[in-house]
Amino acid sequence: MALSPVMRMQLINGVERVLHAPGNPTHELKEMTLVLDYHMDKEEIGTLAGDVAGALKAHSRIFANVRCNLVHWKKDDVIQNEACPLAMIQLRRFLENYEQTGEAKKVEILCEYLKRFHARSKLILVLSDFAYCIENREQLKSALTPFLQYKLLFAGQNTVNKLAETRTP
């Protein structure tokens, strides 16, 4: 799935909203997190991630030297993290060991992981096909507060939006 011009504009507008949220300094971005949902197929996630990285780097100089944490969301109990430059994401070099999983995952578990290990990231982008489920809304609400709700954007299926705006199966 390539990034359409409309989706690119939605992405940049969403990123600008996140970067200008309360508590986020607008002049610098030292660290960001990019989450890959392994429910998507390899070609689709590779194209989307490369286009997102290219759009961010083309949009602003603050993405030139940002530390990017790449989170591999394989299963509810298998979430792995690695540091990866945006240039490597643009070149799709992160896909060597990618194997698509078919099971639906719980987004509240991902949000708890992000709150615990990636709270200092100023921007968190989740590339997904929105095939996750929400089983415990109170657990999700707890994971999103106090700051994660302002940093988190979901991108995929021709849309970019916050978690609260996404559909839940």
DSSP file with accessible surface (Angstrom, degrees, kcal/mol):
  #  RESIDUE AA STRUCTURE BP1 BP2  ACC     N-H-->O    O-->H-N    N-H-->O    O-->H-N    TCO  KAPPA ALPHA  PHI   PSI    X-CA   Y-CA   Z-CA
    1    1 A M              0   0   46      0, 0.0     2,-0.2     0, 0.0   156,-0.0   0.000 360.0 360.0 360.0 112.2    0.0    0.0    0.0
    2    2 A A        -     0   0   64      1,-0.1     2,-0.7    49,-0.1    46,-0.1  -0.494 360.0-100.3 -80.9 156.0    1.7    3.2   -1.2
    3    3 A L        -     0   0   25     44,-0.2    -1,-0.1    -2,-0.2    45,-0.0  -0.676  39.3-147.6 -79.7 111.2    1.2    6.5    0.6
    4    4 A S     >  -     0   0   41     -2,-0.7     4,-2.8     1,-0.1     5,-0.2  -0.336  26.0-107.5 -73.6 161.7   -1.4    8.5   -1.4
    5    5 A P  H  > S+     0   0  111      0, 0.0     4,-2.1     0, 0.0     5,-0.1   0.889 121.3  49.7 -58.7 -36.3   -1.2   12.3   -1.4
    6    6 A V  H  > S+     0   0   88      2,-0.2     4,-2.5     1,-0.2     5,-0.2   0.936 112.4  46.3 -68.3 -43.9   -4.2   12.6    0.9
    7    7 A M  H  > S+     0   0    0      2,-0.2     4,-2.7     1,-0.2    -1,-0.2   0.884 110.2  54.4 -66.6 -35.8   -2.8   10.0    3.3
    8    8 A R  H  X S+     0   0  104     -4,-2.8     4,-2.5     2,-0.2    -1,-0.2   0.923 109.6  47.2 -61.9 -43.5    0.5   11.8    3.2
    9    9 A M  H  X S+     0   0  114     -4,-2.1     4,-2.7     2,-0.2     5,-0.2   0.913 111.9  50.3 -64.9 -41.8   -1.2   15.1    4.1
   10   10 A Q  H  X S+     0   0   67     -4,-2.5     4,-2.5     2,-0.2    -2,-0.2   0.907 111.1  50.2 -60.7 -41.6   -3.1   13.3    6.9
   11   11 A L  H  X S+     0   0    1     -4,-2.7     4,-2.8     2,-0.2     5,-0.2   0.950 112.3  45.1 -62.0 -50.2    0.1   11.9    8.2
   12   12 A I  H  X S+     0   0   23     -4,-2.5     4,-2.5     1,-0.2    -2,-0.2   0.917 114.7  48.6 -63.5 -42.1    2.0   15.2    8.3
   13   13 A N  H  X S+     0   0   82     -4,-2.7     4,-2.1     2,-0.2    -1,-0.2   0.913 112.9  48.4 -64.0 -41.0   -1.0   17.0    9.9
   14   14 A G  H  X S+     0   0    0     -4,-2.5     4,-2.2    -5,-0.2    -2,-0.2   0.916 111.4  49.5 -64.5 -42.5   -1.3   14.2   12.5
   15   15 A V  H  X S+     0   0    0     -4,-2.8     4,-2.9     1,-0.2    -2,-0.2   0.919 110.0  51.3 -63.3 -42.0    2.5   14.4   13.2
   16   16 A E  H  X S+     0   0   59     -4,-2.5     4,-1.5     1,-0.2    -1,-0.2   0.902 108.9  51.2 -63.1 -39.1    2.3   18.2   13.6
   17   17 A R  H  < S+     0   0  136     -4,-2.1    -1,-0.2     2,-0.2    -2,-0.2   0.913 112.7  46.6 -62.1 -42.1   -0.6   17.8   16.1
   18   18 A V  H >< S+     0   0    4     -4,-2.2     3,-1.6     1,-0.2    -2,-0.2   0.936 111.5  50.1 -65.4 -45.3    1.4   15.4   18.1
   19   19 A L  H 3< S+     0   0    6     -4,-2.9    -1,-0.2     1,-0.3    -2,-0.2   0.755 114.1  45.4 -68.6 -21.8    4.6   17.5   18.0
   20   20 A H  T 3< S+     0   0  110     -4,-1.5    -1,-0.3    -5,-0.2    -2,-0.2   0.223  88.3 119.1-104.2  14.6    2.6   20.6   19.2
   21   21 A A  S X  S-     0   0   14     -3,-1.6     3,-2.0   129,-0.2    -3,-0.1  -0.313  81.9 -73.7 -72.9 161.1    0.7   18.7   21.9
   22   22 A P  T 3  S+     0   0   97      0, 0.0    -1,-0.2     0, 0.0   128,-0.1  -0.319 120.5  17.8 -57.2 130.8    1.1   19.7   25.6
   23   23 A G  T 3  S+     0   0   68      1,-0.2    -2,-0.1    -3,-0.1    -3,-0.0   0.336  97.0 110.8  91.9  -8.7    4.5   18.7   26.9
   24   24 A N    <   -     0   0   16     -3,-2.0     2,-0.2    -6,-0.1    -1,-0.2  -0.885  66.2-133.0-100.6 122.1    6.2   18.1   23.6
   25   25 A P        -     0   0   41      0, 0.0     3,-0.3     0, 0.0    -4,-0.1  -0.538  11.4-153.5 -71.2 134.1    8.9   20.6   22.6
   26   26 A T  S    S+     0   0   75     -2,-0.2    -6,-0.1     1,-0.2    -7,-0.1   0.676  84.3  60.7 -85.1 -15.6    8.3   21.7   19.0
   27   27 A H  S    S+     0   0  137      1,-0.1     2,-0.3    -8,-0.0    -1,-0.2   0.640 107.9  33.0 -90.4 -13.0   11.9   22.6   18.1
   28   28 A E        -     0   0   77     -3,-0.3     2,-0.4    35,-0.0    -1,-0.1  -0.990  48.9-171.2-144.9 151.2   13.5   19.2   18.7
   29   29 A L        +     0   0   11     -2,-0.3    36,-0.1    33,-0.2     3,-0.1  -0.895  13.2 167.0-140.0 104.6   12.7   15.6   18.3
   30   30 A K        +     0   0  146     -2,-0.4    37,-2.3     1,-0.3     2,-0.3   0.769  66.6  21.1 -90.6 -28.5   15.3   13.3   19.8
   31   31 A E  E     +a   67   0A  22     35,-0.2    91,-2.1    89,-0.2    92,-0.6  -0.999  57.6 171.2-147.8 138.0   13.4   10.0   19.8
   32   32 A M  E     -ab  68 123A   0     35,-2.7    37,-2.8    -2,-0.3     2,-0.4  -0.927  21.3-136.3-138.3 164.7   10.4    8.4   18.0
   33   33 A T  E     -ab  69 124A   0     90,-2.7    92,-2.8    -2,-0.3     2,-0.5  -0.987   9.1-166.5-127.1 134.6    8.8    5.0   17.9
   34   34 A L  E     -ab  70 125A   2     35,-3.0    37,-2.8    -2,-0.4     2,-0.5  -0.987  11.6-158.1-120.3 118.9    7.5    3.2   14.8
   35   35 A V  E     -ab  71 126A   0     90,-3.4    92,-3.2    -2,-0.5     2,-0.6  -0.859   1.5-155.2-102.3 129.8    5.4    0.1   15.5
   36   36 A L  E     -ab  72 127A   0     35,-3.1    37,-2.5    -2,-0.5     2,-0.7  -0.919   8.6-146.2-105.8 118.4    5.0   -2.6   12.8
   37   37 A D  E >   -a   73   0A   1     90,-2.1     3,-1.6    -2,-0.6    37,-0.2  -0.751   4.5-153.6 -83.5 114.8    1.9   -4.7   13.0
   38   38 A Y  T 3  S+     0   0    6     35,-2.0    63,-2.9    -2,-0.7    -1,-0.1   0.377  83.6  83.1 -75.0   7.4    2.8   -8.2   11.8
   39   39 A H  T 3  S+     0   0   41     61,-0.2    -1,-0.3    34,-0.2     2,-0.1   0.749  79.0  80.7 -77.1 -23.2   -0.8   -8.8   10.7
   40   40 A M  S <  S-     0   0    1     -3,-1.6    61,-0.2    87,-0.2     2,-0.1  -0.474  93.3-103.0 -79.9 154.1    0.0   -7.0    7.5
   41   41 A D     >  -     0   0   70     -2,-0.1     4,-2.5     1,-0.1     5,-0.3  -0.350  31.9-107.7 -78.5 162.8    1.8   -8.7    4.7
   42   42 A K  H  > S+     0   0   98      1,-0.2     4,-2.1     2,-0.2     5,-0.2   0.880 115.7  46.5 -59.7 -45.1    5.5   -8.1    4.0
   43   43 A E  H  > S+     0   0  141      2,-0.2     4,-2.3     1,-0.2    -1,-0.2   0.918 113.8  48.9 -65.4 -42.8    5.2   -6.1    0.8
   44   44 A E  H  > S+     0   0   61      2,-0.2     4,-2.4     1,-0.2     5,-0.2   0.933 114.4  43.4 -64.7 -47.0    2.4   -3.9    2.2
   45   45 A I  H  X S+     0   0    0     -4,-2.5     4,-2.7     2,-0.2     5,-0.3   0.888 113.3  53.0 -69.2 -36.0    4.2   -3.1    5.5
   46   46 A G  H  X S+     0   0    1     -4,-2.1     4,-2.2    -5,-0.3     5,-0.2   0.932 112.2  43.8 -64.1 -45.7    7.5   -2.5    3.7
   47   47 A T  H  X S+     0   0   24     -4,-2.3     4,-2.5    -5,-0.2   -44,-0.2   0.933 116.1  47.2 -64.9 -46.3    6.0    0.0    1.2
   48   48 A L  H  X S+     0   0    0     -4,-2.4     4,-2.6    -5,-0.2     5,-0.2   0.940 113.9  46.5 -63.3 -46.6    4.0    1.8    3.9
   49   49 A A  H  X S+     0   0    0     -4,-2.7     4,-2.6     1,-0.2     5,-0.2   0.920 113.6  48.7 -64.1 -42.8    7.0    2.1    6.3
   50   50 A G  H  X S+     0   0    5     -4,-2.2     4,-2.3    -5,-0.3    -1,-0.2   0.915 113.3  46.9 -63.0 -42.1    9.3    3.3    3.6
   51   51 A D  H  X S+     0   0   49     -4,-2.5     4,-2.5    -5,-0.2    -2,-0.2   0.890 112.4  49.9 -67.4 -39.5    6.8    5.9    2.4
   52   52 A V  H  X S+     0   0    2     -4,-2.6     4,-2.5    -5,-0.2     5,-0.2   0.943 111.7  48.0 -64.5 -45.3    6.1    7.1    6.0
   53   53 A A  H  X S+     0   0    1     -4,-2.6     4,-2.4     1,-0.2     5,-0.2   0.922 113.6  48.0 -61.9 -42.2    9.9    7.4    6.7
   54   54 A G  H  X S+     0   0   17     -4,-2.3     4,-2.2    -5,-0.2    -1,-0.2   0.902 111.1  50.4 -64.5 -41.2   10.4    9.3    3.4
   55   55 A A  H  X S+     0   0    0     -4,-2.5     4,-1.7     2,-0.2    -2,-0.2   0.907 111.6  48.2 -64.8 -40.5    7.5   11.6    4.1
   56   56 A L  H  X S+     0   0    1     -4,-2.5     4,-1.7     2,-0.2     7,-0.3   0.933 113.1  46.8 -65.9 -45.0    8.7   12.5    7.6
   57   57 A K  H  < S+     0   0   77     -4,-2.4    -1,-0.2     1,-0.2    -2,-0.2   0.868 114.2  47.8 -66.2 -35.7   12.3   13.2    6.4
   58   58 A A  H  < S+     0   0   71     -4,-2.2    -1,-0.2    -5,-0.2    -2,-0.2   0.801 109.1  56.4 -73.6 -26.8   11.0   15.3    3.5
   59   59 A H  H  < S+     0   0   70     -4,-1.7     2,-0.3     1,-0.2    -2,-0.2   0.912 117.9   2.1 -72.7 -44.2    8.7   17.2    5.8
   60   60 A S    ><  -     0   0   34     -4,-1.7     3,-1.2    -5,-0.1    -1,-0.2  -0.999  54.2-129.0-150.8 149.9   11.1   18.5    8.4
   61   61 A R  G >  S+     0   0  227     -2,-0.3     3,-1.9     1,-0.2     4,-0.5   0.675  99.5  78.5 -69.0 -19.3   14.8   18.6    9.3
   62   62 A I  G 3  S+     0   0   41      1,-0.3     3,-0.3     2,-0.2    -1,-0.2   0.741  89.0  57.0 -65.9 -17.0   14.0   17.4   12.8
   63   63 A F  G <  S+     0   0    1     -3,-1.2     3,-0.4    -7,-0.3    -1,-0.3   0.454  84.6  85.3 -89.7  -0.6   13.6   13.9   11.4
   64   64 A A  S <  S+     0   0   59     -3,-1.9    -1,-0.2     1,-0.2    -2,-0.2   0.916 105.9  18.6 -67.8 -42.1   17.2   13.9   10.0
   65   65 A N  S    S+     0   0  160     -4,-0.5    -1,-0.2    -3,-0.3     2,-0.2   0.017  90.5 137.0-119.8  27.8   18.9   12.8   13.2
   66   66 A V        -     0   0   14     -3,-0.4     2,-0.6     1,-0.1    20,-0.4  -0.487  56.4-122.6 -77.8 143.0   16.1   11.3   15.2
   67   67 A R  E     -a   31   0A 119    -37,-2.3   -35,-2.7    -2,-0.2     2,-0.6  -0.778  30.0-156.8 -81.8 122.9   16.6    8.0   17.1
   68   68 A C  E     -a   32   0A   3     -2,-0.6    16,-2.8    16,-0.2     2,-0.6  -0.911   7.0-157.5-109.7 118.0   13.9    5.6   15.7
   69   69 A N  E     -aC  33  83A   2    -37,-2.8   -35,-3.0    -2,-0.6     2,-0.6  -0.851  11.0-153.6 -90.8 119.5   12.8    2.7   17.9
   70   70 A L  E     -aC  34  82A   0     12,-3.7    12,-1.9    -2,-0.6     2,-0.5  -0.864   8.6-162.8 -98.4 116.5   11.3    0.0   15.6
   71   71 A V  E     -aC  35  81A   0    -37,-2.8   -35,-3.1    -2,-0.6     2,-0.8  -0.900   7.9-151.9-105.1 124.1    8.8   -2.1   17.5
   72   72 A H  E     -aC  36  80A  11      8,-3.2     8,-2.1    -2,-0.5     2,-1.3  -0.851   7.3-165.0 -96.8 105.9    7.9   -5.5   16.0
   73   73 A W  E     +aC  37  79A   0    -37,-2.5   -35,-2.0    -2,-0.8   -34,-0.2  -0.697  29.0 149.9 -94.5  85.1    4.3   -6.3   17.2
   74   74 A K  E     -     0   0A  45      4,-1.6     2,-0.3    -2,-1.3    -1,-0.2   0.933  65.6 -15.7 -85.0 -52.0    4.2  -10.0   16.3
   75   75 A K  E >  S- C   0  78A  84      3,-1.9     3,-0.8    -3,-0.2    -1,-0.3  -0.890  75.3 -92.2-143.2 173.9    1.8  -11.4   18.9
   76   76 A D  T 3  S+     0   0   33     -2,-0.3     3,-0.1     1,-0.3    29,-0.1   0.871 129.7  34.1 -60.4 -35.5    0.4  -10.2   22.3
   77   77 A D  T 3  S+     0   0  137      1,-0.2     2,-0.5    -4,-0.0    -1,-0.3   0.381 111.9  67.9-102.9   4.8    3.2  -11.9   24.1
   78   78 A V  E <   +C   75   0A  47     -3,-0.8    -3,-1.9     2,-0.0    -4,-1.6  -0.844  54.4 147.3-128.0  93.7    5.9  -11.3   21.4
   79   79 A I  E     -C   73   0A  29     -2,-0.5     2,-0.3    -6,-0.2    -6,-0.2  -0.991  23.0-172.6-126.1 119.5    6.8   -7.6   21.1
   80   80 A Q  E     -C   72   0A  95     -8,-2.1    -8,-3.2    -2,-0.5     2,-0.4  -0.841   7.2-154.3-117.0 154.0   10.4   -6.9   20.1
   81   81 A N  E     +C   71   0A  72     -2,-0.3     2,-0.3   -10,-0.2   -10,-0.2  -0.942  16.2 164.8-128.2 143.7   12.3   -3.6   19.9
   82   82 A E  E     -C   70   0A  81    -12,-1.9   -12,-3.7    -2,-0.4     2,-0.4  -0.981  36.4-116.6-150.9 152.2   15.3   -2.5   17.9
   83   83 A A  E     +C   69   0A  56     -2,-0.3   -14,-0.2   -14,-0.2   -16,-0.0  -0.780  40.4 170.4 -87.9 132.9   16.9    0.9   17.1
   84   84 A C        -     0   0   11    -16,-2.8   -16,-0.2    -2,-0.4    -2,-0.1  -0.972  32.0-120.8-147.8 127.0   16.8    1.5   13.4
   85   85 A P    >>  -     0   0   78      0, 0.0     4,-1.4     0, 0.0     3,-0.5  -0.333  25.8-120.1 -65.6 150.2   17.7    4.7   11.4
   86   86 A L  H 3> S+     0   0    7    -20,-0.4     4,-2.6     1,-0.2     5,-0.2   0.833 113.2  61.7 -60.2 -30.9   14.9    6.2    9.2
   87   87 A A  H 3> S+     0   0   41      1,-0.2     4,-1.8     2,-0.2    -1,-0.2   0.897 102.8  49.5 -63.2 -38.9   17.2    5.7    6.2
   88   88 A M  H <4>S+     0   0   67     -3,-0.5     5,-2.4     2,-0.2     6,-0.4   0.850 110.3  51.2 -67.9 -32.7   17.2    2.0    6.8
   89   89 A I  H ><5S+     0   0    0     -4,-1.4     3,-1.3     3,-0.2    -2,-0.2   0.905 107.2  53.1 -70.0 -40.8   13.4    2.0    7.0
   90   90 A Q  H 3<5S+     0   0   68     -4,-2.6    -2,-0.2     1,-0.3    -1,-0.2   0.878 110.6  47.0 -59.3 -37.7   13.2    3.9    3.7
   91   91 A L  T 3<5S-     0   0  103     -4,-1.8    -1,-0.3    -5,-0.2    -2,-0.2   0.424 110.9-125.4 -84.0  -1.1   15.4    1.2    2.1
   92   92 A R  T X 5 +     0   0   91     -3,-1.3     3,-0.9    -4,-0.2    -3,-0.2   0.800  62.6 143.0  62.0  34.0   13.2   -1.5    3.7
   93   93 A R  G > < +     0   0  129     -5,-2.4     3,-0.6     1,-0.2    -4,-0.1   0.550  57.0  72.2 -80.1  -6.0   16.2   -3.2    5.2
   94   94 A F  G 3  S+     0   0   13     -6,-0.4     3,-0.4     1,-0.2    -1,-0.2   0.476  79.4  78.2 -86.2  -0.7   14.3   -4.1    8.4
   95   95 A L  G X   +     0   0   18     -3,-0.9     3,-1.4     1,-0.2    -1,-0.2   0.353  55.9 105.0 -94.1   7.4   12.3   -6.8    6.5
   96   96 A E  T <  S+     0   0  133     -3,-0.6    -1,-0.2     1,-0.3    -2,-0.1   0.897  93.1  28.5 -58.4 -42.8   14.8   -9.6    6.5
   97   97 A N  T 3  S+     0   0  137     -3,-0.4     2,-0.4     2,-0.0    -1,-0.3   0.095  88.0 139.0-106.4  24.8   13.2  -11.7    9.2
   98   98 A Y    <   +     0   0   12     -3,-1.4     2,-0.4   -56,-0.0   -56,-0.1  -0.547  21.7 172.4 -77.5 126.1    9.6  -10.6    8.6
   99   99 A E        -     0   0  153     -2,-0.4    -2,-0.0   -58,-0.0   -58,-0.0  -0.966  30.5-125.6-133.9 119.2    6.9  -13.3    8.9
  100  100 A Q        -     0   0  110     -2,-0.4     2,-0.4   -61,-0.1   -61,-0.2  -0.320  19.8-152.6 -64.8 139.1    3.3  -12.3    8.7
  101  101 A T        -     0   0   24    -63,-2.9    -1,-0.0   -61,-0.2   -26,-0.0  -0.909   6.3-156.0-111.7 145.4    1.1  -13.6   11.6
  102  102 A G        +     0   0   69     -2,-0.4     2,-0.2     2,-0.1   -63,-0.1   0.484  57.7 103.9 -99.5  -3.2   -2.6  -14.1   11.1
  103  103 A E  S    S-     0   0   87      1,-0.1     2,-0.2    29,-0.0    -2,-0.1  -0.551  71.4-117.8 -87.9 146.3   -3.9  -13.7   14.6
  104  104 A A        -     0   0   58     -2,-0.2     2,-0.3    28,-0.1    28,-0.2  -0.547  32.5-152.3 -76.2 143.9   -5.7  -10.7   15.9
  105  105 A K        -     0   0    3     26,-0.3    28,-2.7    -2,-0.2     2,-0.6  -0.777  16.8-109.8-117.8 162.7   -4.0   -8.9   18.8
  106  106 A K  B >>  -f  133   0B  57     -2,-0.3     4,-1.2    26,-0.2     3,-0.6  -0.810  17.0-155.7 -95.5 123.1   -5.1   -6.8   21.7
  107  107 A V  H 3> S+     0   0    0     26,-2.1     4,-2.6    -2,-0.6     5,-0.2   0.792  90.3  65.6 -70.8 -25.2   -4.2   -3.1   21.3
  108  108 A E  H 3> S+     0   0    1     25,-0.4     4,-2.1     1,-0.2    -1,-0.2   0.873  99.9  51.8 -66.6 -31.2   -4.3   -2.5   25.1
  109  109 A I  H <> S+     0   0   44     -3,-0.6     4,-2.1     2,-0.2    -1,-0.2   0.923 110.2  48.7 -69.0 -41.8   -1.3   -4.9   25.5
  110  110 A L  H  X S+     0   0    0     -4,-1.2     4,-2.7     1,-0.2    -2,-0.2   0.934 110.8  50.5 -61.4 -44.7    0.6   -2.9   22.9
  111  111 A C  H  X S+     0   0    0     -4,-2.6     4,-2.5     1,-0.2    -2,-0.2   0.880 108.9  51.2 -64.6 -37.4   -0.3    0.4   24.6
  112  112 A E  H  X S+     0   0   58     -4,-2.1     4,-2.2     2,-0.2    -1,-0.2   0.915 111.1  49.0 -64.3 -40.9    0.9   -0.9   28.0
  113  113 A Y  H  X S+     0   0   35     -4,-2.1     4,-2.7     1,-0.2     5,-0.4   0.934 112.4  47.6 -61.9 -46.2    4.2   -2.0   26.4
  114  114 A L  H  X S+     0   0    0     -4,-2.7     4,-2.3     1,-0.2    -2,-0.2   0.891 111.5  50.5 -64.0 -39.5    4.6    1.4   24.8
  115  115 A K  H  < S+     0   0   78     -4,-2.5     4,-0.4    -5,-0.2    -1,-0.2   0.908 115.7  43.3 -64.6 -38.7    3.8    3.2   28.0
  116  116 A R  H  < S+     0   0  161     -4,-2.2    -2,-0.2    -5,-0.2    -1,-0.2   0.905 131.3  17.9 -74.5 -41.8    6.3    1.1   29.9
  117  117 A F  H  < S+     0   0  117     -4,-2.7    -3,-0.2    -5,-0.2    -2,-0.2   0.585 130.1  36.9-112.5 -13.2    9.2    1.2   27.4
  118  118 A H  S >< S+     0   0    4     -4,-2.3     3,-1.3    -5,-0.4    -3,-0.2   0.092  70.2 118.3-130.8  27.0    8.6    4.1   25.0
  119  119 A A  T 3  S+     0   0   49     -4,-0.4    -1,-0.1     1,-0.3    -4,-0.1   0.784  73.6  59.9 -67.0 -25.4    7.1    6.8   27.1
  120  120 A R  T 3  S+     0   0  164     -3,-0.1    -1,-0.3   -88,-0.0     2,-0.2   0.633  80.2 104.3 -82.1  -9.4   10.0    9.2   26.4
  121  121 A S    <   -     0   0    0     -3,-1.3   -89,-0.2     1,-0.1     3,-0.1  -0.508  62.2-152.9 -67.1 136.8    9.4    9.1   22.6
  122  122 A K  S    S+     0   0   62    -91,-2.1     2,-0.4     1,-0.2   -90,-0.2   0.672  81.6  33.7 -84.7 -18.8    7.7   12.3   21.4
  123  123 A L  E     -b   32   0A   0    -92,-0.6   -90,-2.7     2,-0.0     2,-0.5  -0.994  62.8-173.5-140.8 130.2    6.0   10.6   18.5
  124  124 A I  E     -bd  33 152A   0     27,-2.7    29,-2.5    -2,-0.4     2,-0.5  -0.976   6.9-173.0-127.1 115.6    4.7    7.0   18.3
  125  125 A L  E     -bd  34 153A   0    -92,-2.8   -90,-3.4    -2,-0.5     2,-0.6  -0.937   6.7-161.2-109.6 128.6    3.4    5.8   14.9
  126  126 A V  E     -bd  35 154A   0     27,-3.0    29,-3.1    -2,-0.5     2,-0.7  -0.946   5.3-155.9-110.2 117.9    1.7    2.4   14.6
  127  127 A L  E     +bd  36 155A   0    -92,-3.2   -90,-2.1    -2,-0.6     2,-0.3  -0.856  37.9 144.2 -93.7 113.7    1.5    1.0   11.0
  128  128 A S        -     0   0    0     27,-2.4   -90,-0.0    -2,-0.7    -2,-0.0  -0.950  61.4-133.7-147.5 162.0   -1.4   -1.3   11.0
  129  129 A D        -     0   0   21     -2,-0.3    27,-0.1    27,-0.1    -2,-0.0   0.211  57.7-114.4-101.4  13.7   -4.3   -2.7    9.0
  130  130 A F  S    S+     0   0    6     25,-0.1    26,-0.0     1,-0.1    -2,-0.0   0.771  75.2 135.0  60.9  32.5   -6.6   -2.2   12.1
  131  131 A A        +     0   0   25     37,-0.1   -26,-0.3   -28,-0.1    -1,-0.1   0.129  40.3 107.2 -94.4  20.2   -7.2   -5.9   12.6
  132  132 A Y        -     0   0    1    -28,-0.2     2,-0.3   -26,-0.0   -26,-0.2  -0.382  59.0-139.6 -88.7 172.6   -6.6   -5.6   16.3
  133  133 A C  B     -f  106   0B  28    -28,-2.7   -26,-2.1    35,-0.1     2,-0.5  -0.911   5.7-138.6-131.1 160.5   -9.3   -5.8   19.0
  134  134 A I        +     0   0   26     35,-0.4     3,-0.2    -2,-0.3   -28,-0.1  -0.973  28.1 162.8-118.8 111.7  -10.0   -4.0   22.3
  135  135 A E  S    S+     0   0  136     -2,-0.5     2,-0.5     1,-0.2    -1,-0.1   0.771  71.4  35.9 -97.4 -34.0  -11.1   -6.4   25.0
  136  136 A N     >  -     0   0   73      1,-0.1     4,-2.0     2,-0.0    -1,-0.2  -0.871  58.9-178.2-127.7  97.9  -10.6   -4.3   28.1
  137  137 A R  H  > S+     0   0  146     -2,-0.5     4,-2.7     1,-0.2     5,-0.2   0.834  85.0  54.7 -67.1 -32.6  -11.4   -0.6   27.6
  138  138 A E  H  > S+     0   0  135      2,-0.2     4,-2.3     1,-0.2    -1,-0.2   0.906 108.3  48.9 -67.5 -40.3  -10.4    0.4   31.2
  139  139 A Q  H  > S+     0   0   54      2,-0.2     4,-2.0     1,-0.2    -2,-0.2   0.910 112.9  48.5 -63.6 -40.7   -7.0   -1.3   30.7
  140  140 A L  H  X S+     0   0   13     -4,-2.0     4,-2.0     2,-0.2    -2,-0.2   0.931 110.5  50.2 -65.4 -44.0   -6.6    0.7   27.5
  141  141 A K  H  X S+     0   0  128     -4,-2.7     4,-1.3     1,-0.2    -2,-0.2   0.911 111.0  49.5 -62.1 -40.5   -7.6    3.9   29.1
  142  142 A S  H  < S+     0   0   68     -4,-2.3    -1,-0.2     1,-0.2    -2,-0.2   0.889 110.7  50.1 -65.0 -38.7   -5.2    3.4   31.9
  143  143 A A  H  < S+     0   0    2     -4,-2.0     5,-0.2     1,-0.2    -1,-0.2   0.835 110.0  51.0 -70.3 -31.1   -2.4    2.6   29.4
  144  144 A L  H  <>S+     0   0   26     -4,-2.0     5,-2.3    -5,-0.1     6,-0.3   0.736  93.3 118.5 -79.8 -23.6   -3.1    5.8   27.3
  145  145 A T  T  <5 +     0   0   52     -4,-1.3     2,-0.1     3,-0.2   -30,-0.0  -0.684  66.2   9.2 -94.6 147.4   -3.0    8.2   30.3
  146  146 A P  T   5S-     0   0   75      0, 0.0    -1,-0.2     0, 0.0     4,-0.1  -0.971 135.5 -13.5 -91.4 -24.6   -1.4   10.5   31.1
  147  147 A F  T >>5S+     0   0  123      2,-0.1     3,-1.4    -2,-0.1     4,-0.7   0.682 108.3  81.6-117.1 -21.1    0.7   11.2   27.9
  148  148 A L  H >>5S+     0   0    8      1,-0.3     4,-1.3    -4,-0.3     3,-1.1   0.867  86.7  63.7 -59.7 -33.6    0.5    8.3   25.5
  149  149 A Q  H 34<S+     0   0   73     -5,-2.3    -1,-0.3     1,-0.3    14,-0.1   0.786 103.9  47.8 -63.0 -24.6   -2.8    9.4   24.1
  150  150 A Y  H <4 S+     0   0   93     -3,-1.4    -1,-0.3    -6,-0.3    -2,-0.2   0.627 115.3  43.9 -88.8 -14.8   -1.2   12.6   22.8
  151  151 A K  H << S+     0   0   20     -3,-1.1   -27,-2.7    -4,-0.7     2,-0.4   0.560  91.8  96.2-103.5 -13.3    1.8   10.9   21.2
  152  152 A L  E  <  +d  124   0A   4     -4,-1.3     2,-0.4   -29,-0.2    11,-0.3  -0.712  41.3 170.6 -97.9 126.5    0.1    7.9   19.4
  153  153 A L  E     -d  125   0A   1    -29,-2.5   -27,-3.0    -2,-0.4     2,-0.4  -0.993  18.9-150.0-129.2 140.7   -1.0    7.9   15.8
  154  154 A F  E     -dE 126 161A   0      7,-3.2     7,-2.4    -2,-0.4     2,-0.4  -0.918  15.1-173.1-109.2 134.1   -2.2    4.9   13.7
  155  155 A A  E     +dE 127 160A   1    -29,-3.1   -27,-2.4    -2,-0.4     2,-0.2  -0.989  30.6  87.7-129.2 137.1   -1.5    4.7   10.0
  156  156 A G  E >   + E   0 159A   0      3,-2.3     3,-1.2    -2,-0.4   -27,-0.1  -0.783  59.0  49.5 155.3 164.3   -2.8    2.2    7.5
  157  157 A Q  T 3  S-     0   0   90      1,-0.3     3,-0.1    -2,-0.2   -28,-0.1   0.899 127.2 -56.0  47.0  48.6   -5.7    1.4    5.1
  158  158 A N  T 3  S+     0   0  107      1,-0.1     2,-0.3  -156,-0.1    -1,-0.3   0.775 119.4  90.7  61.3  29.6   -5.7    4.9    3.6
  159  159 A T  E <   -E  156   0A  38     -3,-1.2    -3,-2.3     2,-0.0     2,-0.4  -0.996  53.6-159.5-151.0 153.2   -6.1    6.7    6.8
  160  160 A V  E     +E  155   0A  11     -2,-0.3     2,-0.3    -5,-0.2    -5,-0.2  -0.995  36.8 135.1-130.1 123.4   -4.1    8.2    9.6
  161  161 A N  E     -E  154   0A  20     -7,-2.4    -7,-3.2    -2,-0.4     2,-0.1  -0.969  51.9 -84.8-158.2 173.5   -5.9    8.8   13.0
  162  162 A K    >>  -     0   0   72     -2,-0.3     3,-0.9    -9,-0.2     4,-0.6  -0.397  45.8-107.1 -79.3 164.3   -5.8    8.5   16.7
  163  163 A L  G >4 S+     0   0   12    -11,-0.3     3,-1.4     1,-0.2    -1,-0.1   0.894 117.8  58.9 -60.9 -40.4   -6.7    5.3   18.5
  164  164 A A  G 34 S+     0   0  100      1,-0.3    -1,-0.2   -15,-0.1   -15,-0.0   0.787 106.6  49.4 -62.6 -24.2  -10.0    6.7   19.7
  165  165 A E  G <4 S+     0   0  125     -3,-0.9    -1,-0.3     2,-0.1    -2,-0.2   0.553  91.5  98.1 -91.6 -10.2  -11.1    7.3   16.1
  166  166 A T  S << S-     0   0   14     -3,-1.4     2,-0.1    -4,-0.6   -36,-0.0  -0.438  79.5-107.6 -80.2 156.9  -10.2    3.9   14.8
  167  167 A R        -     0   0  135     -2,-0.1    -1,-0.1     1,-0.0    -2,-0.1  -0.483  26.7-148.9 -79.4 151.5  -12.8    1.2   14.4
  168  168 A T              0   0   53     -2,-0.1   -35,-0.1   -37,-0.1   -37,-0.1  -0.987 360.0 360.0-124.3 124.8  -12.8   -1.8   16.7
  169  169 A P              0   0  106      0, 0.0   -35,-0.4     0, 0.0   -38,-0.0  -0.273 360.0 360.0 -68.7 360.0  -14.0   -5.2   15.6
